[in-house]
Each structure stands twice: as C-alpha cells, then as structure tokens.
Amino acid sequence: MIQPELMPGILLCRHPVTSRKQLLESLCKRVAHHGNLCERLVLDSVLEREKLGSTAIGDGIALPHATIAGATANSTLLATLEQPVNFDSPDGKPVDIIMLILGSDHDGAGHPAALGVVSRQLRAACDILRAADSEAALNDAVTGRLVAA
C-alpha cells in the first residue's frame, strides 16, 4: 500500500507535453505551487537528481524525485501523458506515466525508501492508469487500484 504521505496530491490526466524538459518544468511548477514551495528550488532539485541518472524505471514509467530543503511535508504528483516522451529509460521506451515525489528534509529516508513500493504499484496498475481519460477516472484508478495493491 502506498504510504498516505505519498498518495498523489495532484493528478494530471493526459497532460499535453512534448519533451522531457517541458514535462519536468510543468510538473515542478504545479507541485511547487500546490506545496507552497519555491518553483526554482523544486525544478533545480529535480534536475540535479536527474543529472545523476534518469529516474525512468522502464515500462513507460518515471519516478522523478528530490529532497527539498525547507519543505515541511512530502508532495506528490501523478500524471499520465497525452503522448509519451523520451526519458532515457533503461528499456528505451518513452514515458507516459510519471509520479513526481518531493520529500521534505525532515523526512529522512522516508520518500527514497518508498520508491520501490511505488514503482511496483505503478507497474501493476499501468494499464488502468493509461486507460483513464479524466482526472476523475485517474483518481478512481489511484484510490481503488494503488491503495488496494
């Protein structure tokens, strides 16, 4: 089960982006505003993590993540994309399911430790997530499938 603090606070269904850069900028902007965080700090933190290696895990899924100094809580966003984008995935497949996870610096190893669980749950639910055609359907998929997994 996804830990309650990692359940997506923002859902985007069939988000219209055309590149990895545009995707990360768009998602970081949204989660920064939602969590009352500095947009530049969020984007810079996520890009710094991506420089270490792609956070794509294969099967069209990516889990970009970073720890944000000064954040008081974890923030998460789950998005499906209108069209897949190249994300330097280990299997070479473009990404169309993204879960952005921002951990607080008070969280310790909480959000990194949860990445494996989230990864398995997203892989198990990828067909139902891809079939969602609205945020409401995506919410139903997340609350029904991911919580039960």
C-alpha positions in Angstrom: 0.0 0.0 0.0 1.3 3.5 -0.8 2.1 5.4 2.4 -0.6 8.1 2.9 2.0 10.8 2.7 3.0 9.6 -0.8 -0.5 9.4 -2.2 -0.6 11.9 -5.1 -1.8 15.3 -4.1 -2.1 16.3 -7.7 -3.4 14.3 -10.6 -3.0 15.2 -14.3 -4.6 13.0 -16.9 -3.3 13.0 -20.5 -1.0 16.0 -19.8 0.0 17.7 -23.1 3.8 18.0 -23.2 6.2 17.2 -26.0 9.6 16.8 -24.2 11.2 15.7 -21.0 12.3 19.3 -20.3 8.8 20.7 -20.8 7.4 17.8 -18.7 9.7 18.4 -15.7 9.2 22.2 -15.8 5.4 21.8 -15.9 5.2 19.2 -13.1 7.7 21.0 -10.9 5.7 24.3 -11.3 2.4 22.6 -10.4 3.8 20.7 -7.3 5.7 23.8 -6.1 2.5 25.9 -6.2 0.5 23.2 -4.6 3.0 22.8 -1.8 3.8 26.5 -1.4 7.4 25.9 -2.4 9.9 27.9 -4.5 9.4 26.8 -8.1 13.0 27.4 -9.0 14.2 25.3 -6.0 11.9 22.5 -6.9 13.0 22.4 -10.5 16.7 22.8 -9.7 16.5 19.9 -7.1 14.7 17.6 -9.6 17.1 18.4 -12.4 20.1 17.8 -10.1 18.7 14.4 -9.2 18.2 13.7 -13.0 21.8 14.5 -13.7 22.8 11.5 -11.5 20.8 9.3 -13.9 17.4 9.0 -15.4 14.6 8.3 -12.9 12.7 6.3 -15.6 12.3 2.7 -14.4 11.0 1.1 -17.6 7.6 0.1 -19.0 6.9 3.8 -19.7 7.1 4.9 -16.1 9.3 7.5 -14.4 9.7 8.5 -10.8 11.5 11.8 -10.6 12.2 12.7 -7.0 14.2 15.1 -4.8 14.5 16.2 -1.3 13.5 19.9 -0.9 15.3 21.9 1.8 12.8 23.7 3.9 9.8 21.7 2.8 7.6 20.7 5.8 5.9 17.7 4.1 6.2 15.4 1.2 4.5 16.4 -2.0 3.5 14.1 -4.9 2.0 14.4 -8.3 0.9 11.6 -10.6 0.5 12.3 -14.3 -0.3 10.4 -17.4 0.7 12.0 -20.7 -1.2 12.6 -23.9 1.9 11.4 -25.9 4.9 9.6 -24.4 8.2 11.5 -24.2 11.8 10.3 -24.2 13.2 10.0 -20.7 16.3 7.9 -21.3 14.6 4.9 -19.9 16.7 1.7 -19.3 14.4 -0.2 -21.7 14.4 2.5 -24.3 10.6 3.0 -24.1 9.3 6.6 -23.9 7.5 7.5 -20.6 3.8 8.2 -20.3 3.2 7.7 -16.5 5.1 9.9 -14.1 5.0 10.2 -10.4 6.9 13.2 -9.1 7.8 12.8 -5.4 9.3 15.6 -3.3 10.5 14.8 0.1 11.0 17.2 3.0 14.4 17.4 4.5 12.7 16.4 7.8 11.6 13.1 6.2 15.0 11.3 6.5 14.9 8.3 4.2 11.1 8.1 4.0 10.5 9.0 0.4 13.5 7.2 -1.1 12.6 4.1 0.8 9.1 4.2 -0.6 10.2 4.4 -4.2 10.4 0.7 -4.6 6.9 0.2 -3.3 5.6 2.9 -5.5 7.4 1.5 -8.5 5.9 -1.9 -8.1 2.4 -0.5 -7.6 2.6 1.8 -10.7 3.8 -1.2 -12.8 0.9 -3.3 -11.6 -1.6 -0.5 -12.3 -0.1 0.9 -15.5 -2.9 -0.4 -17.8 -5.7 1.1 -15.7 -3.8 4.4 -15.3 -3.2 4.6 -19.1 -6.9 3.9 -19.7 -8.1 6.8 -17.5 -9.5 9.6 -19.7 -10.1 12.2 -17.0 -8.7 13.3 -13.6 -11.8 11.7 -12.0 -11.0 8.4 -13.7 -7.4 8.7 -12.7 -8.4 9.4 -9.1 -10.6 6.3 -9.2 -7.7 4.2 -10.5 -5.3 5.6 -7.9 -7.7 5.2 -4.9 -9.0 1.9 -6.0 -6.1 0.1 -7.5 -3.0 1.6 -6.0 -4.3 1.7 -2.4 -5.5 -1.9 -2.7 -2.3 -3.2 -4.3 
